[in-house]
Amino acid sequence: MKTTQLSGNWEEQKSKLKQKFAALTDGDFLFIKGKKEEMIARLQKKLGKTREELLKIIQAL
């Protein structure tokens, strides 16, 4: 998996992330096409995770 690629069913992954991390809201997952990096940075900041940790969590879902 490329570090900037989110694979699989993103709606399902978002749901699982929200279950795992109660602090996340729908607004945290909003991004404009081509601005995925901004969303990832926002999630990193909110969860206190590195980029690699966050992508590993998403990939494991």
VENGI-V527238 format. One record per residue. OMEGA is omega as a letter, one per 20 degrees, with the letter a starting at -180 (* if undefined). D_FIRST is the distance of its C-alpha to the first C-alpha in Angstrom with 1 decimal. Layout:
omega->OMEGA d_first->D_FIRST
omega->OMEGA d_first->D_FIRST
//
This chain:
omega->r d_first->0.0
omega->a d_first->3.8
omega->a d_first->6.3
omega->a d_first->8.2
omega->r d_first->6.5
omega->a d_first->7.9
omega->r d_first->7.7
omega->a d_first->10.9
omega->a d_first->14.3
omega->r d_first->14.3
omega->r d_first->18.0
omega->r d_first->17.6
omega->r d_first->15.0
omega->a d_first->17.5
omega->r d_first->20.3
omega->r d_first->18.9
omega->r d_first->18.2
omega->r d_first->21.8
omega->a d_first->23.1
omega->a d_first->21.6
omega->a d_first->22.6
omega->a d_first->26.0
omega->a d_first->26.2
omega->r d_first->23.6
omega->r d_first->25.2
omega->r d_first->24.3
omega->r d_first->25.1
omega->a d_first->22.3
omega->a d_first->19.7
omega->r d_first->21.5
omega->r d_first->20.1
omega->r d_first->21.4
omega->a d_first->19.4
omega->a d_first->17.9
omega->a d_first->18.4
omega->a d_first->15.2
omega->r d_first->15.3
omega->r d_first->18.8
omega->r d_first->17.8
omega->r d_first->15.2
omega->r d_first->18.0
omega->r d_first->20.5
omega->r d_first->18.7
omega->a d_first->18.3
omega->a d_first->22.0
omega->a d_first->23.1
omega->a d_first->21.4
omega->a d_first->22.1
omega->r d_first->18.6
omega->r d_first->16.7
omega->a d_first->13.6
omega->r d_first->11.7
omega->a d_first->13.7
omega->a d_first->13.1
omega->r d_first->9.3
omega->r d_first->9.8
omega->a d_first->12.5
omega->a d_first->10.9
omega->a d_first->8.1
omega->a d_first->11.3
omega->* d_first->13.3
//
